[in-house]
Amino acid sequence: MGRLTTHVLDTASGLPAVGLVAELFRVGPDGTFALVKSVVTNDDGRVDGGVLDESEFAIGLYELQFHAGDYLRIEGHALPDPAFLDVIPIRFGIADASRHYHVPLLLSPYGYSTYRGS
């Protein structure tokens, strides 16, 4: 069975993003959002046990919302008010419930990138 994982790296400090809150939403056909789970990154910038394990994993459209602004403030990054990046939404589809989907985030106060990892 498949699963969903994430990994967040703070590229401004060169360290894993520890304590970053992310929320996973399922996006309905009508565009509505249903909160599936809220997670917090560990000392390695990962989520213990993954975001979704085999029992929760299902085909569909999802959005991970990374609370980057809160994390960057706590870590002492100099940010304007309001911060350039606050909540970073990454919308993605799970088309094959037997596969591993990994959604990493490379983060700095003024930019981010992501990709489908392995």
Phi and psi restraints in degrees (value plus and minus 20) as a CYANA .aco file:
   2 GLY   PHI    -104.4   -64.4
   2 GLY   PSI     156.0   196.0
   3 ARG   PHI    -179.7  -139.7
   3 ARG   PSI     144.6   184.6
   4 LEU   PHI    -140.9  -100.9
   4 LEU   PSI     108.8   148.8
   5 THR   PHI    -151.1  -111.1
   5 THR   PSI     145.6   185.6
   6 THR   PHI    -165.3  -125.3
   6 THR   PSI     143.0   183.0
   7 HIS   PHI    -170.8  -130.8
   7 HIS   PSI     107.6   147.6
   8 VAL   PHI    -138.3   -98.3
   8 VAL   PSI     105.4   145.4
   9 LEU   PHI    -135.6   -95.6
   9 LEU   PSI     113.4   153.4
  10 ASP   PHI    -108.7   -68.7
  10 ASP   PSI      79.5   119.5
  11 THR   PHI     -93.6   -53.6
  11 THR   PSI     -36.7     3.3
  12 ALA   PHI     -92.5   -52.5
  12 ALA   PSI     -53.7   -13.7
  13 SER   PHI    -122.0   -82.0
  13 SER   PSI     -36.9     3.1
  14 GLY   PHI      56.9    96.9
  14 GLY   PSI       0.6    40.6
  15 LEU   PHI    -146.2  -106.2
  15 LEU   PSI     141.2   181.2
  16 PRO   PHI     -81.4   -41.4
  16 PRO   PSI     126.9   166.9
  17 ALA   PHI    -104.4   -64.4
  17 ALA   PSI      79.7   119.7
  18 VAL   PHI    -108.6   -68.6
  18 VAL   PSI     111.5   151.5
  19 GLY   PHI      61.6   101.6
  19 GLY   PSI      -3.9    36.1
  20 LEU   PHI     -99.7   -59.7
  20 LEU   PSI     109.5   149.5
  21 VAL   PHI    -108.4   -68.4
  21 VAL   PSI     115.3   155.3
  22 ALA   PHI    -154.0  -114.0
  22 ALA   PSI     123.7   163.7
  23 GLU   PHI    -139.0   -99.0
  23 GLU   PSI     116.6   156.6
  24 LEU   PHI    -125.5   -85.5
  24 LEU   PSI     107.4   147.4
  25 PHE   PHI    -138.4   -98.4
  25 PHE   PSI     124.3   164.3
  26 ARG   PHI    -113.8   -73.8
  26 ARG   PSI     111.1   151.1
  27 VAL   PHI    -118.2   -78.2
  27 VAL   PSI     101.0   141.0
  28 GLY   PHI     -98.8   -58.8
  28 GLY   PSI     146.1   186.1
  29 PRO   PHI     -78.7   -38.7
  29 PRO   PSI     -45.3    -5.3
  30 ASP   PHI    -113.6   -73.6
  30 ASP   PSI     -13.1    26.9
  31 GLY   PHI      67.1   107.1
  31 GLY   PSI     -17.0    23.0
  32 THR   PHI     -97.1   -57.1
  32 THR   PSI     135.3   175.3
  33 PHE   PHI    -131.0   -91.0
  33 PHE   PSI     115.3   155.3
  34 ALA   PHI    -143.1  -103.1
  34 ALA   PSI      99.7   139.7
  35 LEU   PHI     -84.2   -44.2
  35 LEU   PSI     105.5   145.5
  36 VAL   PHI    -117.3   -77.3
  36 VAL   PSI     -64.0   -24.0
  37 LYS   PHI    -185.5  -145.5
  37 LYS   PSI     127.6   167.6
  38 SER   PHI    -135.2   -95.2
  38 SER   PSI     113.7   153.7
  39 VAL   PHI    -152.9  -112.9
  39 VAL   PSI     143.9   183.9
  40 VAL   PHI    -153.0  -113.0
  40 VAL   PSI     115.7   155.7
  41 THR   PHI     -93.0   -53.0
  41 THR   PSI     127.3   167.3
  42 ASN   PHI    -111.1   -71.1
  42 ASN   PSI    -186.8  -146.8
  43 ASP   PHI     -84.8   -44.8
  43 ASP   PSI     -35.1     4.9
  44 ASP   PHI    -123.1   -83.1
  44 ASP   PSI     -14.0    26.0
  45 GLY   PHI      57.5    97.5
  45 GLY   PSI      -7.9    32.1
  46 ARG   PHI    -129.8   -89.8
  46 ARG   PSI     153.1   193.1
  47 VAL   PHI    -126.6   -86.6
  47 VAL   PSI     101.7   141.7
  48 ASP   PHI     -77.2   -37.2
  48 ASP   PSI     106.6   146.6
  49 GLY   PHI      58.5    98.5
  49 GLY   PSI     -19.3    20.7
  50 GLY   PHI      63.1   103.1
  50 GLY   PSI     153.7   193.7
  51 VAL   PHI    -102.6   -62.6
  51 VAL   PSI     -67.1   -27.1
  52 LEU   PHI    -151.0  -111.0
  52 LEU   PSI     108.6   148.6
  53 ASP   PHI    -114.3   -74.3
  53 ASP   PSI    -196.4  -156.4
  54 GLU   PHI     -75.6   -35.6
  54 GLU   PSI     -58.2   -18.2
  55 SER   PHI     -91.1   -51.1
  55 SER   PSI     -44.1    -4.1
  56 GLU   PHI    -123.4   -83.4
  56 GLU   PSI     -31.7     8.3
  57 PHE   PHI     -94.1   -54.1
  57 PHE   PSI     108.6   148.6
  58 ALA   PHI    -169.6  -129.6
  58 ALA   PSI     131.9   171.9
  59 ILE   PHI     -81.2   -41.2
  59 ILE   PSI     121.1   161.1
  60 GLY   PHI     138.1   178.1
  60 GLY   PSI    -197.4  -157.4
  61 LEU   PHI    -121.4   -81.4
  61 LEU   PSI     111.6   151.6
  62 TYR   PHI    -151.5  -111.5
  62 TYR   PSI     142.7   182.7
  63 GLU   PHI    -159.7  -119.7
  63 GLU   PSI     104.5   144.5
  64 LEU   PHI    -114.0   -74.0
  64 LEU   PSI     107.7   147.7
  65 GLN   PHI    -133.2   -93.2
  65 GLN   PSI      90.9   130.9
  66 PHE   PHI    -111.9   -71.9
  66 PHE   PSI     103.9   143.9
  67 HIS   PHI    -105.1   -65.1
  67 HIS   PSI      52.0    92.0
  68 ALA   PHI     -89.4   -49.4
  68 ALA   PSI     -62.1   -22.1
  69 GLY   PHI     -78.0   -38.0
  69 GLY   PSI     -67.2   -27.2
  70 ASP   PHI     -79.5   -39.5
  70 ASP   PSI     -66.2   -26.2
  71 TYR   PHI     -80.8   -40.8
  71 TYR   PSI     -68.9   -28.9
  72 LEU   PHI     -82.4   -42.4
  72 LEU   PSI     -58.0   -18.0
  73 ARG   PHI     -84.3   -44.3
  73 ARG   PSI     -66.9   -26.9
  74 ILE   PHI     -80.6   -40.6
  74 ILE   PSI     -56.8   -16.8
  75 GLU   PHI     -98.3   -58.3
  75 GLU   PSI     -23.6    16.4
  76 GLY   PHI      65.9   105.9
  76 GLY   PSI      -5.7    34.3
  77 HIS   PHI     -87.4   -47.4
  77 HIS   PSI     117.3   157.3
  78 ALA   PHI     -93.2   -53.2
  78 ALA   PSI      93.6   133.6
  79 LEU   PHI    -142.7  -102.7
  79 LEU   PSI     124.7   164.7
  80 PRO   PHI     -93.5   -53.5
  80 PRO   PSI     150.7   190.7
  81 ASP   PHI    -140.5  -100.5
  81 ASP   PSI      90.5   130.5
  82 PRO   PHI     -98.8   -58.8
  82 PRO   PSI     139.2   179.2
  83 ALA   PHI     -86.8   -46.8
  83 ALA   PSI     128.3   168.3
  84 PHE   PHI     -80.9   -40.9
  84 PHE   PSI     -66.0   -26.0
  85 LEU   PHI    -131.5   -91.5
  85 LEU   PSI     110.3   150.3
  86 ASP   PHI    -139.2   -99.2
  86 ASP   PSI    -103.2   -63.2
  87 VAL   PHI    -123.6   -83.6
  87 VAL   PSI     105.2   145.2
  88 ILE   PHI    -121.7   -81.7
  88 ILE   PSI      92.7   132.7
  89 PRO   PHI    -113.0   -73.0
  89 PRO   PSI     111.4   151.4
  90 ILE   PHI    -144.2  -104.2
  90 ILE   PSI      90.6   130.6
  91 ARG   PHI    -117.8   -77.8
  91 ARG   PSI     113.6   153.6
  92 PHE   PHI    -170.9  -130.9
  92 PHE   PSI     139.8   179.8
  93 GLY   PHI    -131.1   -91.1
  93 GLY   PSI     122.5   162.5
  94 ILE   PHI    -126.7   -86.7
  94 ILE   PSI      90.5   130.5
  95 ALA   PHI    -121.6   -81.6
  95 ALA   PSI     -37.8     2.2
  96 ASP   PHI    -155.0  -115.0
  96 ASP   PSI      85.5   125.5
  97 ALA   PHI     -91.2   -51.2
  97 ALA   PSI     -22.9    17.1
  98 SER   PHI    -116.0   -76.0
  98 SER   PSI     -22.7    17.3
  99 ARG   PHI    -122.8   -82.8
  99 ARG   PSI     142.5   182.5
 100 HIS   PHI    -112.8   -72.8
 100 HIS   PSI     105.1   145.1
 101 TYR   PHI    -130.0   -90.0
 101 TYR   PSI     104.0   144.0
 102 HIS   PHI    -140.9  -100.9
 102 HIS   PSI     103.0   143.0
 103 VAL   PHI    -137.4   -97.4
 103 VAL   PSI      69.7   109.7
 104 PRO   PHI    -102.8   -62.8
 104 PRO   PSI     137.8   177.8
 105 LEU   PHI    -151.9  -111.9
 105 LEU   PSI     104.4   144.4
 106 LEU   PHI    -122.5   -82.5
 106 LEU   PSI     101.4   141.4
 107 LEU   PHI    -146.5  -106.5
 107 LEU   PSI     119.4   159.4
 108 SER   PHI    -163.2  -123.2
 108 SER   PSI     151.5   191.5
 109 PRO   PHI     -81.7   -41.7
 109 PRO   PSI     -41.9    -1.9
 110 TYR   PHI    -145.2  -105.2
 110 TYR   PSI      -6.2    33.8
 111 GLY   PHI    -192.7  -152.7
 111 GLY   PSI     143.7   183.7
 112 TYR   PHI    -175.0  -135.0
 112 TYR   PSI     142.1   182.1
 113 SER   PHI    -166.5  -126.5
 113 SER   PSI     138.8   178.8
 114 THR   PHI    -169.0  -129.0
 114 THR   PSI     150.9   190.9
 115 TYR   PHI    -187.9  -147.9
 115 TYR   PSI     149.3   189.3
 116 ARG   PHI    -107.4   -67.4
 116 ARG   PSI      91.6   131.6
 117 GLY   PHI    -109.8   -69.8
 117 GLY   PSI    -190.7  -150.7
